Amino acid sequence: MRLFLAGFLRGLDGITQGLNVLGSVLILLLMVLVGVDVAGRNLMGAPVAGVPELVTLSIVAIVFLQIPQALRSGRLTRSDALPLWLARTRPALGRWLETLFDLISMAVVWVIVATTWPIFTRAWERGEFIGAMGDFTAPTWPVKLTILVGGTMLTLQFAARILRRWLDLAGTKEVA
């Protein structure tokens, strides 16, 4: 069982890192696109069509691609004064509080994923797009899919935090 969990957590972390890299590549592509757009506006009076729409869609995608890695690496913004104090003064209570936080977070993210599923399927089936016909259009379903994938990975990373925490509590070393 321990080997299975170790393999599962390694695979989860690998996929999470891959999504993070994909988000970074998307940031780089956006920087190039915005640079070309600005140059086109200023040098030739001709902006690149669809840049504002692509930036709007990409910001959401980048957040959901990179947030699982932010959680995994401990960089997700949160107030941790109470959990750190409890970890020092009452470690068992601190573990329970952290586990409660992770469970509530899993539930909240899962609600986001569950409510995004019908939005994704509708966007896919109807061919929903952003932009103006004849000028620029981009499908919206890839961003909805990114929300589903990133949200699912974030939920799994919260579950992995719980596993790592309680395996450590049981006297075993962290498996990842």
C-alpha positions in Angstrom: 0.0 0.0 0.0 2.8 2.4 0.9 4.5 1.8 -2.5 1.2 2.4 -4.3 0.7 5.7 -2.4 4.3 6.8 -3.1 3.8 6.1 -6.8 0.4 7.9 -6.8 1.8 10.9 -5.1 4.9 11.0 -7.4 2.6 10.8 -10.4 0.3 13.5 -9.1 3.2 15.8 -8.4 4.6 15.2 -11.9 1.3 16.0 -13.5 1.0 19.1 -11.3 4.4 20.3 -12.3 3.6 19.7 -16.0 0.5 21.9 -15.7 2.6 24.5 -14.0 5.1 24.5 -16.8 2.2 24.7 -19.3 0.9 27.8 -17.4 4.4 29.3 -17.6 4.6 28.7 -21.4 1.2 30.4 -21.7 2.5 33.4 -19.8 5.5 33.6 -22.2 3.3 33.3 -25.2 1.0 36.1 -23.9 4.0 38.3 -23.3 5.1 37.8 -26.9 1.6 38.4 -28.2 1.1 41.6 -26.2 4.6 42.8 -27.3 3.7 42.1 -31.0 0.3 43.9 -30.5 1.9 47.0 -29.0 4.6 47.1 -31.7 1.9 46.7 -34.4 -0.2 49.5 -32.9 2.7 51.9 -32.6 4.8 51.1 -35.6 2.2 50.2 -38.2 -1.1 51.4 -36.8 -2.4 47.8 -37.0 -3.0 45.9 -33.7 -3.2 42.1 -33.6 -6.8 41.1 -33.6 -8.1 39.4 -30.5 -5.4 40.2 -28.1 -7.7 41.5 -25.3 -9.9 38.4 -25.7 -7.0 36.0 -25.6 -5.5 37.8 -22.5 -8.9 37.5 -20.8 -9.2 33.8 -21.5 -5.6 33.1 -20.7 -5.5 34.7 -17.2 -8.2 32.2 -16.0 -6.4 29.3 -17.7 -3.0 30.3 -16.1 -4.5 30.5 -12.6 -6.0 27.0 -12.9 -2.9 25.5 -14.5 -0.6 26.9 -11.8 -2.6 26.9 -8.5 -2.1 23.1 -7.8 1.6 23.6 -7.9 1.3 26.7 -5.7 -0.5 24.6 -3.1 2.0 21.7 -3.4 5.0 24.0 -2.9 3.4 25.9 0.0 3.1 29.1 -1.9 -0.7 29.4 -1.9 -1.6 32.7 -0.1 -3.2 32.2 3.3 -3.1 33.4 6.8 -1.0 30.9 8.8 -0.5 32.5 12.1 -2.9 30.2 14.0 -1.8 27.0 12.2 1.9 27.7 12.9 1.2 28.6 16.5 -0.8 25.4 16.9 1.9 23.3 15.2 4.3 24.6 17.9 2.1 24.5 20.9 -0.5 21.8 20.2 0.7 19.7 17.2 -2.2 17.2 17.2 -4.7 20.0 17.2 -2.7 21.7 14.5 -2.8 18.6 12.3 -6.6 18.4 12.8 -7.1 22.0 12.0 -5.0 21.7 8.8 -6.9 18.6 7.8 -10.2 20.4 8.4 -8.9 23.3 6.2 -7.9 20.9 3.5 -11.3 19.1 3.6 -13.2 22.4 3.4 -11.0 23.6 0.6 -11.5 20.3 -1.3 -15.3 20.8 -1.0 -15.2 24.4 -2.3 -12.9 23.5 -5.2 -15.1 20.5 -6.1 -18.2 22.8 -6.2 -16.3 24.9 -8.7 -15.4 21.9 -10.8 -19.0 20.4 -10.6 -20.6 23.7 -11.6 -18.1 24.2 -14.4 -18.9 20.8 -16.0 -22.3 21.8 -17.5 -20.8 25.2 -18.6 -18.0 23.3 -20.4 -20.3 20.8 -22.1 -22.6 23.6 -23.3 -19.6 25.6 -24.6 -18.3 22.5 -26.4 -21.7 21.5 -27.9 -22.8 25.0 -29.0 -19.4 26.1 -30.2 -19.4 29.2 -27.9 -16.8 31.7 -28.6 -15.5 35.1 -27.5 -14.9 38.0 -29.9 -16.7 39.4 -32.8 -17.7 37.5 -36.0 -15.7 38.7 -38.9 -13.0 40.2 -36.7 -11.7 37.6 -34.2 -13.3 34.7 -32.5 -11.8 32.1 -30.1 -13.6 29.1 -28.6 -14.2 29.3 -24.8 -14.3 25.5 -24.1 -10.5 25.2 -23.7 -10.6 27.5 -20.7 -13.5 25.7 -19.2 -11.6 22.4 -19.7 -8.6 24.0 -18.0 -10.8 24.9 -15.0 -12.0 21.3 -14.8 -8.5 19.8 -15.0 -6.8 22.4 -12.7 -9.6 22.2 -10.2 -9.5 18.4 -10.1 -5.7 18.5 -9.7 -6.1 21.1 -6.9 -8.6 18.8 -5.1 -6.2 15.9 -5.5 -3.3 18.0 -4.1 -5.4 18.9 -1.0 -6.0 15.2 -0.6 -2.3 14.5 -1.0 -1.6 17.0 1.8 -3.9 15.1 4.1 -2.2 11.8 3.2 1.3 13.2 3.7 0.3 14.8 7.0 -1.2 11.7 8.5 1.4 9.3 7.2 4.0 11.6 8.9 1.9 11.5 12.1 1.9 7.7 12.0 5.7 7.7 12.2 6.3 7.1 8.6 8.4 9.4 6.4 6.8 11.6 3.8 6.3 9.4 0.7 6.8 12.1 -2.0 
